[in-house]
Structures are given as structure tokens and as C-alpha cells.
Amino acid sequence: MSDPLFRNLEGAGDPGGAVPVAGLLDAIVADAAPPVAGRPRTIGVMVASVDGHVAVNGRSGALGGPEDRAVFRGLRSRADALLVGTGTLNAERYSTTLDAPHRQEREAAGLPPEPLLATITRSFALDEDVPLLHEPLTHAVVYTETEPPYGVDDGHVDVVVLPSATPEAALRDLAGRGARQVNCEGGPSLLAALARDGVLDELLVTVSPLLVGGDDALTMLRGELGRDGTPLPMALRGVWRGGDVLFLHYHLKNGSPA
Ligand SMILES: NC(=O)c1ccc[n+]([C@@H]2O[C@H](COP(=O)([O-])OP(=O)(O)OC[C@H]3O[C@@H](n4cnc5c(N)ncnc54)[C@H](OP(=O)(O)O)[C@@H]3O)[C@@H](O)[C@H]2O)c1
């Protein structure tokens, strides 16, 4: 299949012109939220069905197609670090995060071949057999409040035990490791924690042309946002189309009233 093309429907860029994925990625990076002192900029990157589901049978893979995968991997390849919830790492069996061509591109640009893969789990609920723990190409950082219940290869996995493993503490540590851009790839519990704590700057939502149905929908955020149920306001910055798939780029208005 030929590489997918994307059309900017609104916002920054050249409305109407179809571009390869790099055009969409360039536009998103050019319209990034302003940097914040002391921590990296964060963007949530999520895929949902039109009826709002973020998982089918417990995983997100069925929601993605070639357009979503191209954008997701392209954004990954430009990130310094990925922040992923342990529920997601366990469910999706994370290992390496990029393919060989993306790794080579990063190395040619003087970057490590893979972005850092960070997670936060206060109770160290990371399954011992998650492939990333055994994949030397992946440099992982686990922010926790609990010593690991099993041996971890400290050659490529850093365990950082903190008195309070909050998103902000993890992001500050990532900044100290040189990260300026962090992609939060979910899941809904961790993404909600970032939004609740006011450290989610942007959101890129892929709207997948599917209806999932069912009685118990897992949606993009799980858990209270902590402001008496007041929704968090966002500004729409860009709308892209690739085939039947929509890509919506938002900035969160952290600190602004809804
Ligand atoms: N469609 C998509 O784009 C997408 C993306 C990602 C995941 N998913 C789907 O989402 C599901 C997994 O999501 P999930 O919500 O169960 O798990 P999750 O958000 O990936 O991870 C949840 C874990 O994060 C830890 N955590 C750390 N700090 C937290 C905080 N302040 N608040 C809450 N949790 C915190 C908790 O472990 P501790 O209690 O040990 O701290 C918790 O168990 C899977 O089905 C996956 O396929 C979909």
C-alpha cells in the first residue's frame, strides 16, 4: 500500500493540500504549546472510535489503521520520551517502540535510537514478563513508590523510587534526563492524572471510522478530574483528514475556566 496522505482541513498549514505524514507532523510540532519551566512539554496521543471507545477487547490495536499508525509512529520518532501507563504496558505488551528505519533516522540526527519509555506505578504493578523489561534496545524508566517485587535489569531499566510518584515528579525527572518533548500514550487512568494535575499541554486524538458499541465503554480519560466535575477547556488548533480518519489537535487551557 502507498504511504497515506493527509489533508489539513482547518488551522495552521496549507488548507486543501494533501501531504505525506511528515507535513502533518511538522505542522503539529510547529504549533506546539509553549514550553513550561522545569518540565517537558507533554502531548497526549490517543485513538478513539466515533462512539468514543479507546479499546476493543481490552486493546487499542483494532482502532488503528495505516493513517493512525503513520502519525503515531512519526510522533514517537520525534519524542524524547514516551510516558505510558502500566495498565497499557501490560495490556499492549510494549517492547521496542520504533522500527529500524525510524531508529536509523533518529541516530542520523544524533538522537538515541529509541525515545525513553517511562511509566509511573506507585505500587509497581508492571508485569514481570512485559517484553520491554527484557528488551535491551528499550531504555525504560519506572517511577514508583515501591521497590520492585522481582529483579530488574538495571542495564536498561532505571527504577526511580520517589516518596510521591506523581506525574509532575516524573516529568521533572525526565527534564533532568534531557527530555523536552514527552508523548503520553495513555492509558485513560494515567492521561486523566496528567490532565487533573495540570501537566497535560496538548492532545492529538485520532477519530477512527468505527462504531464499537457495548455496555461498558472505556473512554479517553478514566477518573475524576478533581474540579467538582467541571470539564477541562481546550482550544482546537488543527483538523486533519487521512482517508476516513480524522486527527484533532488541541491545546489544553490549563488554569483557564471552562
Ligand atoms: N485508544 C488508545 O489510544 C489507548 C491508549 C492507551 C491505552 N489504551 C487502553 O487503555 C487500557 C489501559 O488503561 P488503564 O486506564 O487501565 O491503565 P493505564 O492508564 O495505562 O495505567 C494505569 C496505571 O497507572 C498507574 N498510575 C500512576 N499514577 C497514577 C495516577 N496519578 N492516577 C491513576 N493511575 C496512576 C496506576 O498504577 P499504580 O496504582 O501502581 O500507581 C494504574 O494502575 C487498555 O485497554 C489499553 O488498550 C487505549
The ligand as an ORCA input file, in Angstrom:
! r2SCAN-3c Opt
* xyz 0 1
  N      -7.023      4.048     22.361
  C      -5.892      4.457     22.853
  O      -5.285      5.398     22.316
  C      -5.323      3.789     24.074
  C      -4.094      4.230     24.565
  C      -3.571      3.624     25.699
  C      -4.275      2.605     26.316
  N      -5.463      2.219     25.821
  C      -6.207      1.141     26.506
  O      -6.423      1.523     27.850
  C      -6.410      0.381     28.695
  C      -5.461      0.590     29.849
  O      -5.794      1.799     30.504
  P      -5.878      1.905     32.088
  O      -6.564      3.177     32.399
  O      -6.430      0.639     32.619
  O      -4.367      1.904     32.511
  P      -3.171      2.979     32.359
  O      -3.683      4.371     32.396
  O      -2.332      2.570     31.210
  O      -2.303      2.679     33.646
  C      -2.962      2.713     34.905
  C      -1.949      2.649     35.995
  O      -1.237      3.878     36.070
  C      -0.752      3.998     37.386
  N      -0.792      5.373     37.835
  C       0.280      6.107     38.162
  N      -0.058      7.303     38.608
  C      -1.402      7.345     38.591
  C      -2.335      8.321     38.971
  N      -1.946      9.511     39.475
  N      -3.653      8.056     38.822
  C      -4.052      6.868     38.329
  N      -3.194      5.865     37.961
  C      -1.871      6.126     38.091
  C      -1.640      3.131     38.282
  O      -0.790      2.175     38.888
  P      -0.453      2.392     40.451
  O      -1.766      2.325     41.166
  O       0.505      1.294     40.746
  O       0.166      3.762     40.563
  C      -2.615      2.484     37.341
  O      -2.847      1.134     37.604
  C      -6.040     -0.798     27.822
  O      -7.228     -1.454     27.453
  C      -5.417     -0.153     26.601
  O      -5.565     -0.915     25.443
  C      -6.013      2.784     24.719
*
